[in-house]
């Protein structure tokens, strides 16, 4: 059965077909509501059900508490209408690029650290992927599952896609990429997805906070800004455990050297003695707070990408430091649960 969804305060209408989530219905209708992971982990798509009933679906407890549910909140990437709905959520004032399914060939792989692989995907010569800097793609696997990875290249490079993959021990897809995937393998992808992208209509200076491979979409954003000669001041904080986890530090260091409006501040949480690290230490969000303790964050925009726990604590602490609610943009990486096998291959 189909159900009508009214989005407030815009008054936009869309129809949810059988088994569609609220988010899928909005995307299919061309409406751009915020979202990130699409699997109930990051909380970016949280909104209010003003009337009607939903099946809340499967989600992470940290992303939607019982108190929030009691107050009418739901995660629209998981929630499916059981009746006609009226919902309330923020809509993004940007033209949504509808996702589409296209084939892609594995052009090459480059292992940059013990657990990070850069994967380059070549699109057919007749295909070009239109997307916004910071968005992500999803691999469509043969078993029906999906795996999402941020685009690390800028949109003007639209037929060779760059992804940064961290090896997850026991993770079926990343184990396959690292150990088995041959060059020239043909994959199916759907893209683009995500509301984590560079807002080009703003003139505010930018603080970018990346954790681990959260550097990937940040790289795409900065390279897009350089390509378009957008000279808004950017301070990039890249947090990692040890020195080897900063898997391509030469690139952001080169940006900072060549472009006066870009600063690069790497932060290690667990620097090893052999690293002989002389830079910043501790948690990456705390480095931001330390640097802006006197002036606050009220004049800045923040783009934050990494593990859900990092994104969550950064969001709360930055708001307390004066950041405007509508000036925090985030993407929380949520990894698929490792599969325990008993002799079968991943």
Secondary structure, DSSP 8 states (H G I E B T S, - for coil): --EEEEEETTTEEEEE-TT-BHHHHHHHTT--B--SSSSSSS-TTEEEEEES-EE--S--TTTS-HHHHHTTEEETTT-EESS-EEEE--B-SS-----EEEEEEEEEEEE-SSSEEEEEEEE-TT------TT-EEEEE-TTS-EEEEEB-S-TT--SEEEEEEE--TT-HHHHHHHHT--TT-EEEEEEEE-S----TT--SEEEEEEEGGGHHHHHHHHHHHHHTT----EEEEEEESSGGGSTTHHHHHHHHHH-TTEEEEEEESS--GGG---SEES-HHHHHHHHTTTT-STTEEEEEEEEHHHHHHHHHHHHHTT--GGGEEEEEE--------SS---
